[in-house]
């Protein structure tokens, strides 16, 4: 049995949804029709075991899928258990699923406010500032981002710690009202925010560490053209070392609260209006 990855769990969940919507069968009933042990369907749908090509053909054929669909799914599935995975930036499903199932989330943001804490207006401004998103897509992308924030309202919400570089606080997105509302959002969660001073001796781009109860930890980095998922143990260890370094140089929670309040009270005129690329 292979160690699961965020992508294998994503594709396994896609198989489960196909089973439910296309056949109406339970996992046990589908296994019976395929002549499989019931546990085989469960492990494949949870991304815990790599299905063979013939397994995928049989499973998807039972779901009524044609040859073209099967070939495309097999192409994607070939990389399901890789420790390094690159996806086009518009593909948000794997990221959202990993985020929703994490027990702990630690992030470092150098370009924009943490996505899980952005106001709708701020998120809208970020997408417009990139210049890479078609106008008609922006409302749906903003809505998707806001819906992701529901994980912070759950009773079993993940433990979160957001390291935010001071440059993010200085950068104007939208008008003064947008920034005031955005600062207010951060001030409501100051227990989870650590500000990294502008002169801190660290150099790194934005990334997120997701940790799970029964799966390997995952590092995620979002760039302009691609999303990168890394589950290599060495990379995870280096990421934890970097967060340890941030813990040493970042302001304390109380100092971070004071810094946020300082920015919230400033007039917005004259601040840096250069835009970030992505949030």
C-alpha positions as CSV (number, residue, x, y, z in Angstrom):
1,X,0.0,0.0,0.0
2,X,1.4,3.4,-1.0
3,X,1.5,6.4,1.4
4,X,-1.4,8.7,0.5
5,X,-0.8,12.2,-0.8
6,X,-3.1,15.2,-1.0
7,X,-3.5,14.5,-4.7
8,X,-4.3,10.8,-4.3
9,X,-6.9,11.7,-1.7
10,X,-8.4,14.3,-4.0
11,X,-8.6,11.8,-6.9
12,X,-9.9,9.1,-4.6
13,X,-12.7,11.5,-3.5
14,X,-13.4,12.2,-7.2
15,X,-13.9,8.5,-7.7
16,X,-16.2,8.3,-4.7
17,X,-18.3,11.1,-6.1
18,X,-18.5,9.4,-9.5
19,X,-19.7,6.2,-7.8
20,X,-22.4,8.0,-5.9
21,X,-23.7,10.2,-8.7
22,X,-23.3,7.7,-11.6
23,X,-24.2,4.4,-10.1
24,X,-26.1,5.2,-6.8
25,X,-24.3,2.2,-5.3
26,X,-22.6,1.9,-2.0
27,X,-18.9,1.0,-1.9
28,X,-19.8,-2.5,-0.8
29,X,-22.3,-3.0,-3.6
30,X,-19.9,-1.7,-6.3
31,X,-17.2,-4.0,-4.9
32,X,-19.6,-6.9,-5.2
33,X,-20.3,-6.0,-8.9
34,X,-16.6,-5.7,-9.6
35,X,-15.7,-8.9,-7.8
36,X,-13.5,-7.0,-5.4
37,X,-13.0,-7.1,-1.7
38,X,-15.0,-4.2,-0.2
39,X,-11.9,-2.9,1.5
40,X,-10.3,-2.4,-1.9
41,X,-12.9,0.2,-2.9
42,X,-12.5,2.0,0.4
43,X,-8.7,2.2,0.2
44,X,-8.8,3.5,-3.4
45,X,-11.5,6.1,-2.7
46,X,-9.5,7.3,0.3
47,X,-6.4,7.6,-1.7
48,X,-4.6,5.1,0.5
49,X,-3.8,2.6,-2.2
50,X,-2.6,3.0,-5.8
51,X,-5.2,1.4,-8.2
52,X,-3.8,-0.5,-11.2
53,X,-4.7,0.6,-14.7
54,X,-7.1,-2.3,-15.1
55,X,-8.7,-1.4,-11.7
56,X,-9.3,2.1,-12.9
57,X,-10.7,0.9,-16.2
58,X,-13.1,-1.5,-14.5
59,X,-14.2,1.1,-11.9
60,X,-14.8,3.9,-14.3
61,X,-16.5,1.7,-16.8
62,X,-18.9,0.6,-14.1
63,X,-19.6,4.4,-13.7
64,X,-20.5,4.6,-17.3
65,X,-17.5,6.6,-18.4
66,X,-16.2,6.4,-22.0
67,X,-12.7,5.7,-23.3
68,X,-11.7,9.4,-23.5
69,X,-12.7,10.0,-19.8
70,X,-10.9,6.9,-18.7
71,X,-7.7,7.8,-20.6
72,X,-7.7,11.3,-19.1
73,X,-8.3,10.1,-15.6
74,X,-5.5,7.5,-16.0
75,X,-3.2,10.3,-17.1
76,X,-3.9,12.3,-14.0
77,X,-3.8,9.3,-11.7
78,X,-0.3,8.4,-12.9
79,X,1.1,11.2,-10.7
80,X,-1.3,10.7,-7.7
81,X,1.3,9.4,-5.3
82,X,4.3,11.7,-6.3
83,X,5.9,13.6,-3.4
84,X,6.2,16.7,-5.6
85,X,3.2,17.8,-7.6
86,X,2.7,20.9,-9.8
87,X,-0.8,22.0,-10.9
88,X,-2.0,24.9,-13.0
89,X,-2.8,27.9,-10.7
90,X,-6.5,27.8,-11.6
91,X,-6.9,24.2,-10.2
92,X,-8.1,24.9,-6.6
93,X,-9.7,21.6,-5.7
94,X,-6.7,19.7,-4.3
95,X,-5.7,22.8,-2.3
96,X,-9.2,23.3,-0.8
97,X,-9.5,19.7,0.1
98,X,-6.2,19.6,1.9
99,X,-7.0,22.8,3.7
100,X,-10.4,21.5,4.8
101,X,-9.0,18.3,6.2
102,X,-5.9,19.7,8.0
103,X,-5.6,19.7,11.7
104,X,-3.0,22.5,11.8
105,X,-2.2,25.2,9.3
106,X,0.9,27.4,9.5
107,X,1.6,30.0,6.8
108,X,4.0,32.6,5.8
109,X,2.7,35.5,3.6
110,X,4.9,38.0,2.0
111,X,2.7,39.3,-0.8
112,X,-0.8,39.7,0.6
113,X,-3.0,39.0,3.6
114,X,-3.6,35.3,4.4
115,X,-6.3,34.0,2.1
116,X,-8.2,32.5,5.0
117,X,-8.5,36.0,6.6
118,X,-9.2,38.2,3.5
119,X,-12.3,40.2,3.3
120,X,-14.3,39.9,0.0
121,X,-13.3,43.4,-1.0
122,X,-9.6,42.8,-0.3
123,X,-9.7,39.5,-2.2
124,X,-11.4,41.2,-5.2
125,X,-8.7,43.9,-5.1
126,X,-5.9,41.2,-5.1
127,X,-7.3,39.5,-8.2
128,X,-7.7,42.8,-10.0
129,X,-4.1,43.8,-9.1
130,X,-2.6,40.6,-10.6
131,X,-3.9,41.5,-14.1
132,X,-4.1,37.7,-14.8
133,X,-7.7,36.9,-14.1
134,X,-10.5,37.6,-16.6
135,X,-13.0,40.1,-15.2
136,X,-16.0,37.7,-15.4
137,X,-14.1,35.1,-13.3
138,X,-13.3,37.4,-10.4
139,X,-16.7,37.2,-8.5
140,X,-16.6,33.4,-8.5
141,X,-13.0,33.3,-7.4
142,X,-13.7,35.7,-4.6
143,X,-16.8,33.7,-3.5
144,X,-14.7,30.5,-3.5
145,X,-12.1,32.1,-1.3
146,X,-14.7,33.3,1.2
147,X,-16.4,29.9,1.3
148,X,-13.0,28.3,2.2
149,X,-12.9,30.5,5.3
150,X,-15.8,28.4,6.8
151,X,-13.2,26.0,8.2
152,X,-12.3,28.7,10.8
153,X,-15.8,28.6,12.1
154,X,-16.0,24.9,12.6
155,X,-16.1,23.4,16.2
156,X,-13.1,21.2,15.1
157,X,-11.3,24.0,13.2
158,X,-7.6,23.5,12.6
159,X,-5.0,25.2,14.8
160,X,-3.8,28.1,12.7
161,X,-0.7,30.3,12.9
162,X,-0.2,33.0,10.3
163,X,3.1,34.7,9.9
164,X,2.6,37.9,7.9
165,X,5.5,40.1,6.6
166,X,5.2,43.8,7.5
167,X,5.4,44.6,3.8
168,X,1.9,43.1,3.4
169,X,0.5,45.6,6.0
170,X,2.1,48.5,4.1
171,X,0.7,47.5,0.7
172,X,-2.5,49.3,-0.4
173,X,-5.2,47.1,-1.9
174,X,-8.3,48.9,-2.9
175,X,-9.2,52.1,-1.0
176,X,-8.9,53.2,2.6
177,X,-12.2,51.5,3.6
178,X,-11.1,48.2,2.2
179,X,-7.8,48.4,4.2
180,X,-9.6,49.4,7.4
181,X,-12.0,46.5,7.1
182,X,-9.1,44.1,6.4
183,X,-7.1,45.3,9.4
184,X,-10.2,44.8,11.5
185,X,-10.4,41.2,10.4
186,X,-6.8,40.6,11.4
187,X,-7.3,42.3,14.7
188,X,-10.1,39.9,15.5
189,X,-7.6,37.0,15.2
190,X,-4.5,38.5,16.7
191,X,-3.9,35.3,18.8
192,X,-3.1,33.5,15.5
193,X,-1.0,36.2,13.8
194,X,2.7,37.0,14.1
195,X,4.1,40.0,12.2
196,X,7.5,39.6,10.7
197,X,9.2,43.0,10.8
198,X,10.4,44.6,7.5
199,X,14.0,44.4,8.7
200,X,13.9,40.8,9.8
201,X,16.9,38.7,8.5
202,X,14.8,36.2,6.5
203,X,14.4,35.6,2.8
204,X,11.7,33.3,1.6
205,X,8.5,33.4,-0.5
206,X,5.0,32.6,0.7
207,X,4.0,29.1,1.5
208,X,1.8,27.0,3.8
209,X,2.4,23.9,5.9
210,X,-0.7,21.7,6.4
211,X,-0.6,18.9,8.9
212,X,-3.1,16.0,9.2
213,X,-4.2,13.5,11.8
214,X,-3.5,10.4,9.7
215,X,-1.6,11.6,6.6
216,X,1.8,13.0,5.8
217,X,2.3,16.8,6.2
218,X,2.2,18.9,3.1
219,X,3.8,22.1,2.0
220,X,2.0,24.3,-0.5
221,X,3.3,27.2,-2.5
222,X,1.2,29.3,-4.8
223,X,2.8,31.1,-7.7
224,X,1.5,33.1,-10.7
225,X,1.3,30.1,-13.1
226,X,1.4,27.1,-10.9
227,X,0.5,25.5,-7.5
228,X,3.3,23.3,-6.0
229,X,2.5,20.6,-3.5
230,X,5.4,18.9,-1.7
231,X,5.2,15.9,0.6
232,X,8.9,14.9,0.6
233,X,9.9,14.3,4.3
234,X,13.2,16.3,3.8
235,X,11.3,19.3,2.5
236,X,8.8,19.1,5.3
237,X,11.7,19.0,7.9
238,X,13.3,22.1,6.3
239,X,10.0,23.9,6.3
240,X,9.6,23.3,10.0
241,X,13.1,24.6,10.6
242,X,12.2,27.8,8.7
243,X,9.1,28.3,10.8
244,X,11.2,27.8,13.9
245,X,13.4,30.6,12.5
246,X,10.3,32.8,12.0
247,X,9.3,32.2,15.5
248,X,12.6,33.7,16.6
249,X,12.5,36.8,14.5
250,X,8.7,37.6,14.4
251,X,7.0,39.9,16.8
252,X,5.2,38.2,19.7
253,X,1.4,37.9,19.6
254,X,1.0,41.0,21.8
255,X,3.5,43.0,19.8
256,X,1.9,41.9,16.6
257,X,-1.5,43.1,17.9
258,X,0.1,46.5,18.7
259,X,1.6,46.7,15.2
260,X,-1.7,45.9,13.5
261,X,-3.4,48.5,15.6
262,X,-0.7,51.0,14.6
263,X,-1.4,50.3,10.9
264,X,-5.1,50.4,11.4
265,X,-4.9,53.9,12.8
266,X,-2.7,55.3,10.0
267,X,-4.0,57.4,7.1
268,X,-3.6,55.4,3.9
269,X,-2.3,58.2,1.7
270,X,1.3,57.8,0.5
271,X,1.7,54.1,1.3
272,X,3.1,51.6,-1.2
273,X,0.5,50.8,-3.8
274,X,2.5,48.3,-5.7
275,X,0.5,45.1,-6.0
276,X,1.1,41.6,-5.0
277,X,0.9,38.7,-7.5
278,X,-1.2,36.2,-5.7
279,X,-2.7,35.6,-2.3
